[in-house]
Amino acid sequence: MEKNSKGSGFFAGLIFGGIIGVIIGFILSQKSVKFKDLVAQGREAIREAIEEGKESAARKEAELRGDLEKEEK
């Protein structure tokens, strides 16, 4: 009778451990998704900043070329 008691305890522990593993896996996967979202947002912000910088540099270049042409005349 003692063998059955040990066997049922083992299977209960196995099931309990499996459930805990699934829960922890789910929690960790959600954090991973959030991290990926943050990385994507950061990349988009960097792309926008680079684009704004290029546009600003182009405007400033046009302004300086205009000023230079005025001085040459």
VMD Tcl script that builds the backbone (N, CA, C; Angstrom):
set m [mol new atoms 219]
animate dup $m
set s [atomselect $m all]
$s set {name element resname resid chain x y z} {
  {N N MET 1 A 0.819 -1.181 0.000}
  {CA C MET 1 A 0.000 0.000 0.000}
  {C C MET 1 A 0.868 1.253 0.000}
  {N N GLU 2 A 2.010 1.163 0.572}
  {CA C GLU 2 A 2.900 2.301 0.623}
  {C C GLU 2 A 3.382 2.698 -0.771}
  {N N LYS 3 A 3.563 1.735 -1.675}
  {CA C LYS 3 A 4.014 2.022 -3.030}
  {C C LYS 3 A 3.004 2.888 -3.767}
  {N N ASN 4 A 1.733 2.622 -3.624}
  {CA C ASN 4 A 0.711 3.418 -4.297}
  {C C ASN 4 A 0.726 4.861 -3.813}
  {N N SER 5 A 0.977 5.055 -2.559}
  {CA C SER 5 A 1.021 6.396 -1.988}
  {C C SER 5 A 2.171 7.201 -2.592}
  {N N LYS 6 A 3.333 6.561 -2.724}
  {CA C LYS 6 A 4.475 7.249 -3.305}
  {C C LYS 6 A 4.240 7.547 -4.787}
  {N N GLY 7 A 3.624 6.622 -5.481}
  {CA C GLY 7 A 3.356 6.800 -6.910}
  {C C GLY 7 A 2.395 7.945 -7.169}
  {N N SER 8 A 1.352 8.049 -6.379}
  {CA C SER 8 A 0.388 9.126 -6.588}
  {C C SER 8 A 1.003 10.475 -6.233}
  {N N GLY 9 A 1.888 10.497 -5.252}
  {CA C GLY 9 A 2.584 11.745 -4.895}
  {C C GLY 9 A 3.499 12.202 -6.015}
  {N N PHE 10 A 4.152 11.225 -6.644}
  {CA C PHE 10 A 5.041 11.560 -7.747}
  {C C PHE 10 A 4.253 12.178 -8.900}
  {N N PHE 11 A 3.134 11.555 -9.271}
  {CA C PHE 11 A 2.341 12.068 -10.386}
  {C C PHE 11 A 1.697 13.413 -10.054}
  {N N ALA 12 A 1.298 13.602 -8.811}
  {CA C ALA 12 A 0.745 14.896 -8.406}
  {C C ALA 12 A 1.824 15.975 -8.524}
  {N N GLY 13 A 3.034 15.636 -8.087}
  {CA C GLY 13 A 4.145 16.579 -8.209}
  {C C GLY 13 A 4.490 16.859 -9.662}
  {N N LEU 14 A 4.421 15.836 -10.491}
  {CA C LEU 14 A 4.700 15.990 -11.917}
  {C C LEU 14 A 3.681 16.921 -12.566}
  {N N ILE 15 A 2.425 16.721 -12.254}
  {CA C ILE 15 A 1.367 17.573 -12.815}
  {C C ILE 15 A 1.496 18.996 -12.291}
  {N N PHE 16 A 1.712 19.136 -10.993}
  {CA C PHE 16 A 1.872 20.454 -10.390}
  {C C PHE 16 A 3.076 21.187 -11.001}
  {N N GLY 17 A 4.178 20.490 -11.151}
  {CA C GLY 17 A 5.367 21.086 -11.754}
  {C C GLY 17 A 5.136 21.486 -13.202}
  {N N GLY 18 A 4.397 20.671 -13.930}
  {CA C GLY 18 A 4.067 21.007 -15.316}
  {C C GLY 18 A 3.225 22.261 -15.413}
  {N N ILE 19 A 2.243 22.375 -14.522}
  {CA C ILE 19 A 1.382 23.569 -14.512}
  {C C ILE 19 A 2.200 24.812 -14.187}
  {N N ILE 20 A 3.047 24.719 -13.187}
  {CA C ILE 20 A 3.906 25.850 -12.817}
  {C C ILE 20 A 4.824 26.219 -13.990}
  {N N GLY 21 A 5.366 25.228 -14.673}
  {CA C GLY 21 A 6.232 25.479 -15.821}
  {C C GLY 21 A 5.512 26.205 -16.940}
  {N N VAL 22 A 4.286 25.810 -17.202}
  {CA C VAL 22 A 3.490 26.467 -18.241}
  {C C VAL 22 A 3.216 27.918 -17.858}
  {N N ILE 23 A 2.863 28.152 -16.602}
  {CA C ILE 23 A 2.582 29.518 -16.137}
  {C C ILE 23 A 3.832 30.393 -16.255}
  {N N ILE 24 A 4.960 29.897 -15.797}
  {CA C ILE 24 A 6.208 30.666 -15.877}
  {C C ILE 24 A 6.591 30.916 -17.333}
  {N N GLY 25 A 6.438 29.919 -18.175}
  {CA C GLY 25 A 6.729 30.098 -19.595}
  {C C GLY 25 A 5.860 31.162 -20.222}
  {N N PHE 26 A 4.592 31.172 -19.874}
  {CA C PHE 26 A 3.680 32.178 -20.408}
  {C C PHE 26 A 4.080 33.577 -19.956}
  {N N ILE 27 A 4.402 33.728 -18.679}
  {CA C ILE 27 A 4.813 35.031 -18.150}
  {C C ILE 27 A 6.078 35.517 -18.842}
  {N N LEU 28 A 7.053 34.650 -18.981}
  {CA C LEU 28 A 8.299 35.043 -19.626}
  {C C LEU 28 A 8.098 35.382 -21.097}
  {N N SER 29 A 7.216 34.679 -21.773}
  {CA C SER 29 A 6.970 34.979 -23.193}
  {C C SER 29 A 6.292 36.333 -23.344}
  {N N GLN 30 A 5.453 36.700 -22.399}
  {CA C GLN 30 A 4.797 38.007 -22.465}
  {C C GLN 30 A 5.817 39.125 -22.274}
  {N N LYS 31 A 6.778 38.921 -21.382}
  {CA C LYS 31 A 7.821 39.920 -21.178}
  {C C LYS 31 A 8.665 40.049 -22.432}
  {N N SER 32 A 8.908 38.952 -23.105}
  {CA C SER 32 A 9.693 38.959 -24.337}
  {C C SER 32 A 8.970 39.759 -25.412}
  {N N VAL 33 A 7.659 39.588 -25.510}
  {CA C VAL 33 A 6.881 40.336 -26.497}
  {C C VAL 33 A 6.939 41.818 -26.185}
  {N N LYS 34 A 6.813 42.182 -24.919}
  {CA C LYS 34 A 6.880 43.589 -24.526}
  {C C LYS 34 A 8.247 44.161 -24.867}
  {N N PHE 35 A 9.299 43.403 -24.626}
  {CA C PHE 35 A 10.653 43.870 -24.940}
  {C C PHE 35 A 10.802 44.080 -26.439}
  {N N LYS 36 A 10.258 43.150 -27.232}
  {CA C LYS 36 A 10.332 43.290 -28.687}
  {C C LYS 36 A 9.571 44.526 -29.149}
  {N N ASP 37 A 8.426 44.801 -28.523}
  {CA C ASP 37 A 7.667 46.003 -28.858}
  {C C ASP 37 A 8.473 47.259 -28.538}
  {N N LEU 38 A 9.148 47.260 -27.390}
  {CA C LEU 38 A 9.965 48.413 -27.021}
  {C C LEU 38 A 11.117 48.616 -28.000}
  {N N VAL 39 A 11.729 47.536 -28.420}
  {CA C VAL 39 A 12.815 47.626 -29.388}
  {C C VAL 39 A 12.300 48.193 -30.706}
  {N N ALA 40 A 11.147 47.727 -31.145}
  {CA C ALA 40 A 10.554 48.217 -32.391}
  {C C ALA 40 A 10.223 49.705 -32.284}
  {N N GLN 41 A 9.693 50.115 -31.147}
  {CA C GLN 41 A 9.379 51.531 -30.943}
  {C C GLN 41 A 10.656 52.368 -30.940}
  {N N GLY 42 A 11.699 51.856 -30.321}
  {CA C GLY 42 A 12.971 52.564 -30.297}
  {C C GLY 42 A 13.555 52.710 -31.690}
  {N N ARG 43 A 13.495 51.660 -32.471}
  {CA C ARG 43 A 13.995 51.727 -33.850}
  {C C ARG 43 A 13.212 52.744 -34.670}
  {N N GLU 44 A 11.897 52.760 -34.500}
  {CA C GLU 44 A 11.065 53.712 -35.236}
  {C C GLU 44 A 11.406 55.146 -34.824}
  {N N ALA 45 A 11.614 55.366 -33.541}
  {CA C ALA 45 A 11.975 56.702 -33.073}
  {C C ALA 45 A 13.318 57.137 -33.659}
  {N N ILE 46 A 14.251 56.214 -33.742}
  {CA C ILE 46 A 15.558 56.529 -34.316}
  {C C ILE 46 A 15.420 56.848 -35.802}
  {N N ARG 47 A 14.630 56.061 -36.524}
  {CA C ARG 47 A 14.402 56.324 -37.959}
  {C C ARG 47 A 13.802 57.706 -38.169}
  {N N GLU 48 A 12.811 58.052 -37.344}
  {CA C GLU 48 A 12.177 59.372 -37.461}
  {C C GLU 48 A 13.177 60.483 -37.169}
  {N N ALA 49 A 14.005 60.296 -36.151}
  {CA C ALA 49 A 15.004 61.314 -35.806}
  {C C ALA 49 A 16.015 61.475 -36.934}
  {N N ILE 50 A 16.431 60.395 -37.550}
  {CA C ILE 50 A 17.377 60.467 -38.667}
  {C C ILE 50 A 16.734 61.195 -39.847}
  {N N GLU 51 A 15.479 60.868 -40.131}
  {CA C GLU 51 A 14.777 61.527 -41.246}
  {C C GLU 51 A 14.638 63.022 -40.988}
  {N N GLU 52 A 14.279 63.397 -39.775}
  {CA C GLU 52 A 14.163 64.813 -39.427}
  {C C GLU 52 A 15.515 65.504 -39.543}
  {N N GLY 53 A 16.565 64.831 -39.132}
  {CA C GLY 53 A 17.909 65.394 -39.241}
  {C C GLY 53 A 18.307 65.610 -40.689}
  {N N LYS 54 A 17.989 64.656 -41.550}
  {CA C LYS 54 A 18.301 64.804 -42.980}
  {C C LYS 54 A 17.544 65.988 -43.577}
  {N N GLU 55 A 16.260 66.100 -43.236}
  {CA C GLU 55 A 15.453 67.207 -43.752}
  {C C GLU 55 A 15.985 68.544 -43.257}
  {N N SER 56 A 16.338 68.607 -42.003}
  {CA C SER 56 A 16.882 69.834 -41.433}
  {C C SER 56 A 18.215 70.202 -42.084}
  {N N ALA 57 A 19.052 69.216 -42.315}
  {CA C ALA 57 A 20.339 69.459 -42.967}
  {C C ALA 57 A 20.134 69.942 -44.398}
  {N N ALA 58 A 19.163 69.373 -45.097}
  {CA C ALA 58 A 18.880 69.800 -46.470}
  {C C ALA 58 A 18.379 71.236 -46.502}
  {N N ARG 59 A 17.512 71.614 -45.555}
  {CA C ARG 59 A 17.026 73.001 -45.489}
  {C C ARG 59 A 18.164 73.961 -45.200}
  {N N LYS 60 A 19.009 73.579 -44.250}
  {CA C LYS 60 A 20.131 74.446 -43.890}
  {C C LYS 60 A 21.109 74.577 -45.061}
  {N N GLU 61 A 21.338 73.483 -45.781}
  {CA C GLU 61 A 22.227 73.520 -46.945}
  {C C GLU 61 A 21.668 74.469 -48.003}
  {N N ALA 62 A 20.360 74.375 -48.260}
  {CA C ALA 62 A 19.731 75.256 -49.241}
  {C C ALA 62 A 19.839 76.707 -48.800}
  {N N GLU 63 A 19.651 76.943 -47.530}
  {CA C GLU 63 A 19.755 78.307 -46.986}
  {C C GLU 63 A 21.174 78.844 -47.158}
  {N N LEU 64 A 22.154 78.038 -46.822}
  {CA C LEU 64 A 23.547 78.483 -46.940}
  {C C LEU 64 A 23.948 78.683 -48.402}
  {N N ARG 65 A 23.484 77.825 -49.284}
  {CA C ARG 65 A 23.772 78.003 -50.713}
  {C C ARG 65 A 23.148 79.295 -51.219}
  {N N GLY 66 A 21.936 79.583 -50.768}
  {CA C GLY 66 A 21.286 80.827 -51.162}
  {C C GLY 66 A 22.066 82.028 -50.678}
  {N N ASP 67 A 22.513 81.995 -49.435}
  {CA C ASP 67 A 23.305 83.088 -48.880}
  {C C ASP 67 A 24.610 83.234 -49.645}
  {N N LEU 68 A 25.223 82.125 -50.002}
  {CA C LEU 68 A 26.499 82.148 -50.725}
  {C C LEU 68 A 26.302 82.741 -52.117}
  {N N GLU 69 A 25.208 82.387 -52.785}
  {CA C GLU 69 A 24.926 82.936 -54.116}
  {C C GLU 69 A 24.693 84.426 -54.058}
  {N N LYS 70 A 24.059 84.902 -52.997}
  {CA C LYS 70 A 23.807 86.346 -52.831}
  {C C LYS 70 A 25.127 87.080 -52.664}
  {N N GLU 71 A 26.044 86.503 -51.918}
  {CA C GLU 71 A 27.345 87.133 -51.685}
  {C C GLU 71 A 28.169 87.176 -52.964}
  {N N GLU 72 A 28.029 86.184 -53.826}
  {CA C GLU 72 A 28.810 86.117 -55.058}
  {C C GLU 72 A 28.336 87.149 -56.060}
  {N N LYS 73 A 27.099 87.586 -55.999}
  {CA C LYS 73 A 26.554 88.555 -56.955}
  {C C LYS 73 A 26.870 89.927 -56.599}
}
mol reanalyze $m
mol bondsrecalc $m
mol representation Tube
mol addrep $m
